[in-house]
Amino acid sequence: MAKGKPETNDVSSGQPQVPIPAFDPPQKPKRNKYALACSILASMTSILLGYDIGVMSGAIIYIKKDLNITDVQKEVIMGILNVYSLLGSAAAGRTSDWIGRRYTIVFAGAIFFVGALLMGFATNYAFLMVGRFVAGIGVGYALMIAPVYTAEVAPASTRGFLTSFPEVFINFGMFRF
């Protein structure tokens, strides 16, 4: 069939046959490889939360022995990251408007790295809490910005699928290959 011209069929009544668009099979949406790559890379920041939860659950046994902390302090150390990440999430929106989504993701990784260094060099409970505070801010930034960036880059046909990646990557972080 040539560009919009109806075909004639000699077998039938000689009437032109026009295709009916409602009965044509739907076209598969094109896969946007750039959006997929961007969403995977942005969602990898969510590994930070899962990795922190997984590592701290095993390390808290040795932290309790080395720093001589009580059970209540142990519980606070384990749970306080979620409270601190609320602060990071609250600041992430304003920061991403100011410097952009990509640079905010990089900033989140840098903040978490500094927090991990502080926790690694902690010699007492207060120093460890400062490290958890800084790491929590970084985790909050990452968890807030990754889905926003993914939703902005992804086409409408795959937006829901791609914005679910951060939740999956949190579980990969807990898995700790």
Solvent accessible surface area in square Angstrom, and as a share of the most:
residue,aa,sasa,rsa
1,M,125,0.56
2,A,67,0.52
3,K,200,0.85
4,G,70,0.67
5,K,140,0.59
6,P,65,0.41
7,E,87,0.39
8,T,99,0.58
9,N,55,0.28
10,D,137,0.71
11,V,141,0.81
12,S,54,0.35
13,S,93,0.60
14,G,46,0.44
15,Q,122,0.54
16,P,70,0.44
17,Q,93,0.41
18,V,106,0.61
19,P,65,0.41
20,I,97,0.49
21,P,112,0.71
22,A,90,0.70
23,F,164,0.68
24,D,80,0.41
25,P,106,0.67
26,P,127,0.80
27,Q,166,0.74
28,K,170,0.72
29,P,88,0.55
30,K,182,0.77
31,R,202,0.74
32,N,67,0.34
33,K,161,0.68
34,Y,130,0.50
35,A,0,0.00
36,L,74,0.37
37,A,49,0.38
38,C,17,0.10
39,S,1,0.00
40,I,61,0.31
41,L,118,0.59
42,A,4,0.03
43,S,0,0.00
44,M,90,0.40
45,T,18,0.11
46,S,0,0.00
47,I,48,0.24
48,L,36,0.18
49,L,21,0.11
50,G,0,0.00
51,Y,109,0.41
52,D,7,0.04
53,I,66,0.33
54,G,7,0.07
55,V,52,0.30
56,M,12,0.05
57,S,61,0.39
58,G,34,0.33
59,A,31,0.24
60,I,12,0.06
61,I,100,0.51
62,Y,140,0.53
63,I,29,0.15
64,K,69,0.29
65,K,137,0.58
66,D,112,0.58
67,L,42,0.21
68,N,128,0.66
69,I,10,0.05
70,T,80,0.47
71,D,79,0.41
72,V,102,0.59
73,Q,57,0.25
74,K,62,0.26
75,E,113,0.51
76,V,59,0.34
77,I,0,0.00
78,M,62,0.27
79,G,38,0.36
80,I,33,0.17
81,L,4,0.02
82,N,92,0.47
83,V,81,0.46
84,Y,36,0.14
85,S,15,0.10
86,L,124,0.62
87,L,95,0.47
88,G,0,0.00
89,S,30,0.19
90,A,83,0.64
91,A,43,0.33
92,A,0,0.00
93,G,29,0.27
94,R,196,0.72
95,T,20,0.12
96,S,5,0.03
97,D,108,0.56
98,W,207,0.73
99,I,61,0.31
100,G,29,0.28
101,R,59,0.22
102,R,147,0.54
103,Y,150,0.57
104,T,0,0.00
105,I,21,0.11
106,V,102,0.59
107,F,86,0.36
108,A,0,0.00
109,G,29,0.28
110,A,52,0.40
111,I,25,0.13
112,F,18,0.08
113,F,123,0.51
114,V,73,0.42
115,G,0,0.00
116,A,42,0.33
117,L,80,0.40
118,L,47,0.23
119,M,29,0.13
120,G,65,0.62
121,F,143,0.59
122,A,21,0.16
123,T,107,0.62
124,N,77,0.40
125,Y,51,0.19
126,A,65,0.50
127,F,69,0.29
128,L,4,0.02
129,M,34,0.15
130,V,76,0.44
131,G,0,0.00
132,R,4,0.01
133,F,81,0.34
134,V,31,0.18
135,A,0,0.00
136,G,0,0.00
137,I,30,0.15
138,G,0,0.00
139,V,1,0.01
140,G,0,0.00
141,Y,14,0.05
142,A,1,0.01
143,L,52,0.26
144,M,83,0.37
145,I,2,0.01
146,A,0,0.00
147,P,42,0.26
148,V,52,0.30
149,Y,20,0.08
150,T,0,0.00
151,A,34,0.26
152,E,103,0.46
153,V,37,0.21
154,A,5,0.04
155,P,41,0.26
156,A,80,0.62
157,S,72,0.46
158,T,42,0.24
159,R,99,0.36
160,G,58,0.55
161,F,130,0.54
162,L,6,0.03
163,T,39,0.22
164,S,49,0.32
165,F,26,0.11
166,P,3,0.02
167,E,114,0.51
168,V,69,0.40
169,F,24,0.10
170,I,20,0.10
171,N,92,0.47
172,F,93,0.39
173,G,2,0.02
174,M,81,0.36
175,F,140,0.58
176,R,119,0.43
177,F,193,0.80
